[in-house]
Amino acid sequence: MSAVDTRMPAATAPAPNWRFVDVALIGGVSLVVLLGGVYGLRQLRLDTIALALAATLLEGIVLTSTVYFLGIRRRGFGWTAVGLRPASGSSIALATGFGVLALFLTGLIALLVQQLLHESPQNPQLPFLVPQGFSWPAFIGMFVLAGLVAPFAEELYFRGVLYRWLRNRWGVWIGAFGSAIVFGLAHGDIAIGAGAAFMGLLQAVSFERSRSLWTTFLIHAVNNGVKVVLLYALLAMGVKLR
């Protein structure tokens, strides 16, 4: 007669669950600190490119810090609570494709919104992304900060915290549309925001499929990074942007 294994099975840790207070605390503190920080930077009378780079770096630091200290560490979670786990090769390939798709469709959506509002076609992000024309320091700084740092920090909050809270409480579609709308509103311009909201939907789909925040970061980074490269390439060729 074989011996009976009386050992208890290893306990399975419950999946981290974000609460409304987490979403509100992280978002509210981030907003207040960012507004105060940008105001302080403006008082330093930096030139336009230095101000743009400093503001982008500030956003990255503030969002990452608040998600970690006011969310992950405060709740005793690990980084998997925001979805920072490895992604499969197929998920990475799909996210890359979504990033390229977002690059073109966000611009098209912004243009259509401007047409509907009877506004002249323009890119409201130009004064921020290329405030002083072409220079290598500006290009490299903007590529790193706007193309990599800001997307990572924004994904921690908008998909890692906000989307996951909405999804767990009301389901995938409310989570996807709700987080996408908030993400769009955060851009502060109706045309750019509409395009960003569309990208937010693609990111929610990618996150739902892969369960990894790295795929949503990849979509965001491809969209922002390629956009920066194209804008500075046009400037280097002497094309006037507006």
N, C-alpha and C positions, 0 to 999 in steps of 0.2 A: 504494500500500500504506500503510495507516494505521500510525502509530507505536504501538508497544506501551507501555502505561503500566507502568513498572517500579517505581512507588512502592509501598511496603509499606502495607497497610491499618492504620488507626489501631488501637492495642491497646485491647482492651476490659477495663476494670478488673474483677477478680473480685468477685463479690457478697460483702460482709462476712459472715463466719461467726463467731458467738459460740461460745466454748468453755466447758466446765464451770468452769474456773478463773475466768472472767469473772463468771459467774452467782454463784458462791460468794463471790468477793471483794466484789462490789458488795453482795450481800445481807447478808453477814456484817458488813462495816464499817458499813453503814447501820443494822443492828439495834443494834450496840454503841453507836454514836454517838447514836442516838435514845433508847435506854434511859438512857444517861448524861445526855443533854440534858434529858430529862423529869425525871429525878431532880434535876438542878440547878435546874430551873424550880420544882419543888415546894419547894425550900429557900428560894426567894425569898418564899414565902408570898403569892403573888398571889391576887386574888379568883378565883372559879371561871371566869368568862367570860374574864378575861385569861389564865388558865392554859390554857384550851381553845384560844384563838386563838393563843397563843404556841406551844403544842405542835403545832398544825396547820401553822403557818408553818415551824417547825423541820423537820417531816416533809418539806415541800415543798423546802426548801433542801437538806437532807441527801440525799434521793433524787436530786434533779436533779444535785447536785454529784458524787455518787459515780458515777452513770451516765456523766457527762461525763468526769471526771478519771480514774476507775479503769476505764472502759470505752472510750468513744469516743476520748478523747485518748491514753490509754495504748496502744490498739491501732492508732492512726493512721487511724481511720475518720472518716467524715463523719456528719452527723445522719441521713442516709438509712439508716444501719445500724440505727436504731431505728424506721424507717418514717416519719420526718417528711418526707413528700412530699405534694404537692397531691392532693386527692381529687376525684372527679367529682361533679357535681350529684346524680346518682342515688344514689351512695354516701352522700352527706351526708343525702339525704332518708331513705334506709333506716336510717341510723344514728340519726336523730332519732326515727323510729318505734320502733326498738329501745330507745332511751332511755325513751320513754314506756311501752313494754311492760315494761321492767325495773322502772320505778317502781312499778307495780302488782303485778307477779308476785313481786318480791323480798319485798315486804311480806306477800303471801299465803303464800309459802313459809316465811317466818320464823314466821308464825302457826301454820301446820300443824305445823312442827317443835316449837313450844312445846306444842301440843296432844298430840302424840305423846309428849312427855316429861313430860306432866301438869304443866306449868308454867302459872302464871297469865299471860294475854295482857298483854304489855307491850313497850315499845320500849327495849331496853337502851342505845340511842344517845342517848336524851333527856338524860341528865345531862351529856353532852358537847355536844350540839348546842344545847340551850337550858338551860344550867345556872342562869340567874338570871331567867328570865322575859323579857318583851319589853322591848327598848330598840333604838333605831335604830342606835347604834354596834355593838351585838351582832349585829343582823340583817345589816348591811352587811359587817361583818368576817367573819361566818360564811359569808355567801353568797360572798364573794370567795375566802376561804381554803379552806373545805370544799367549795364548789361549783365552783371553778376551779383553784386552785393545787394542792391535794392530788390531784384527778383527773389533772392533767397529769403530776405527778411520779410517781404510782403507775403510770400507763400507760407511762412511759418504761421502768420496770423490768419490770413484770409481763407486758406485751405486747411492748414493744420489745426486751427482752433475753431474759427467761425463756421466753416463748412461742416466739420465733424460734429459740432454741437447741433446745428440745424438738422443735419441728416439723422443723427441718433434720436432727435426729439420728434421730427415731423416727416422723415423719409427722404429718399434720394432726390426727388424732383424739387421739393421745397428747399432742400439744402442747396441744390445746384443753382436754382434761380435766385434764391435769397442771397447767397454769398456772392453771386455774380453781380447782382444789382448793387450791393454795398460796395463791392470792388469798383464798379463803374462810377458810383457817386464819389468815391474817394479821389478820383482823378480831377474833379473840379471843373470839368468842361463837358457839356452835353454831348458833343460830337465824339470827342476822344473817349468819354465815358461809355458811350454806346458800344464802341469797338472793344473797349476793355471788358465790358459785361459779356460780350460774345466770347471773348477769349476765356473769361471765367467759366463759362459753360463747358468749353472744351477741356479746361483743366479739371473740372469736377468729374467729367466722364473719364478722363485719364486716371484720376485719383481713385475713382470707384473701381476701375478695371485692375489697376496695378497695386492698390493699397500702399503706394509709395509716394511720398512727397517729392522725391527726386524727379519723377516724371512731370509733375506740374511745374517744378522749378525749371526743367529743361524747356518746356513750352515757353515759359516766360522769358528765359534767357535767350533762346533763339530769336524770339520776336524782338526783344529790346536790343540784343547784341548786333544782329544783322542790320537793324534799322540804324544804329549808330554808325556802323561801318559804311553803309550806303550813303548816309548824309555827309560824312566826312570825306568820302571818296568823291562825291559830287563837288564839294567845296575845293578839294585839291585840284580838280580839273577846271576850276574857275567858274563853275555854275553858280549863279545867284539863287539862293533859296529864299522863300517867303512863307 
